Amino acid sequence: MIRFTEQQERHSDLSFDPSFFQRLRARFPVQPLFAVLVLLPTVLTAFYYLIIAAPIYVSDAKFLVRTPSQSAPGAFDSLLVGVGLGSASSSVTDAYVVEEYVTSRDAVRDLEKNHDLRGILSKPSIDFIGRYPRPTEGRSFEDLYQAYRRYVTVGYDGQTGISTLRVYAFDPHDAAMLANALLDGGERLINRLNDRADADAVANANRHILDAEARVEQSEAALTSFRNRERLIDPTRSSLAGLDLVGKLEGQVVTLQAQRAALAASAPESPQLPIVDQQIQALQAQTEIQRSKIAGQDTSLAPMIGEYERLTIDRDFAAKELTAASAAVESAELDMRRKRLYLERVVPPNIPDAARMPRRMYSIGMVFLSCLLIYGIVSLIIAGLREHTQQ
């Protein structure tokens, strides 16, 4: 019984004493919850931004991707490209091509190879949060790319067709140098696209010319083979000469027949009549021979004329196609010059003379207000739990 009483006394000594927190509040007017949720984060944030955070310099540049004869696109075109509906003007697409390069791993590789991007982002003068790599990051290329995305932004204005490149760095000269390097890389990309388009257009036009020249050679060879085989330069002209000869022979036959009729009327027993008849028969036979040479037999000129005309049409068509292909080459060259893309630097990258970031007081104030809001929410939750417990 005595031991039980002693245990109760010890338990009563270790029990909760409400006056402890009252004495603590009297000694420290600030509530512990307010200190933990509001004062401590605000003090740490102020310590970082006012003492540790390195100044960040921003270099801005504006550029335009267009052809010499192209006007600025409208906002609706850029909206279509932004949401992936339909097809917009080529200037919008070309501008997004450059933007994709700026935010791509290829740009990081170019900057790492030519401008020591790792060294720029990992200078000892940079604070531990802004410096690459952060405490939670590695040194792989993918980590470098993720860090690079924090320092470069690019946007497109659909109203003016102008893109804005913004580079953040901890040195003003580094910011301007990186912005110029990215624009140079965009120009190289545009030039590669132009060269590829030009090469494809020229190769396509030259291929048409080669095909047309081959067809001309084939048609000329076929026509030459026909002439050598038939031993005729132009069957059409030969047929005209044969028709002229037939006409003359028929005229002579008619003349002789008229003379014989006159002779038979005046001297029926004249010995000249058989001679005239023989002459008429000879001329008629010769006329039939000439006619058979022109038409009526497999060896006549008529089938030769058909084949010759077909070969001539093929040659003329091939020659016209070659002329059209040559004209297409000239037209393609003019079209290439008209559609060639250019990256124009509307506003070149500037070398900032003052740091624009971080916005120290703004950041501290935002942290204070956010923590104050969290503190209010947590206080309401605790008050509700106490009220529920009392009930």
HELIX and SHEET records of a PDB file:
HELIX    1   1 ILE A    2  LEU A   14  1                                  13    
HELIX    2   2 SER A   19  ARG A   27  1                                   9    
HELIX    3   3 PRO A   32  PHE A   34  1                                   3    
HELIX    4   4 ALA A   35  LEU A   39  3                                   5    
HELIX    5   5 LEU A   40  PHE A   47  1                                   8    
HELIX    6   6 TYR A   48  ILE A   52  3                                   5    
HELIX    7   7 ALA A   75  VAL A   83  1                                   9    
HELIX    8   8 SER A   90  VAL A  102  1                                  13    
HELIX    9   9 ARG A  105  HIS A  115  1                                  11    
HELIX   10  10 LEU A  117  LEU A  121  1                                   5    
HELIX   11  11 PHE A  141  TYR A  151  1                                  11    
HELIX   12  12 PRO A  172  GLU A  230  1                                  59    
HELIX   13  13 PRO A  235  SER A  266  1                                  32    
HELIX   14  14 GLN A  272  ILE A  294  1                                  23    
HELIX   15  15 LEU A  301  LYS A  339  1                                  39    
HELIX   16  16 ARG A  360  GLN A  390  1                                  31    
SHEET    1   A 4 VAL A 152  TYR A 156  0                                        
SHEET    2   A 4 SER A 163  ALA A 169 -1                                        
SHEET    3   A 4 TYR A  57  ARG A  66 -1                                        
SHEET    4   A 4 TYR A 342  VAL A 347 -1                                        
END                                                                             
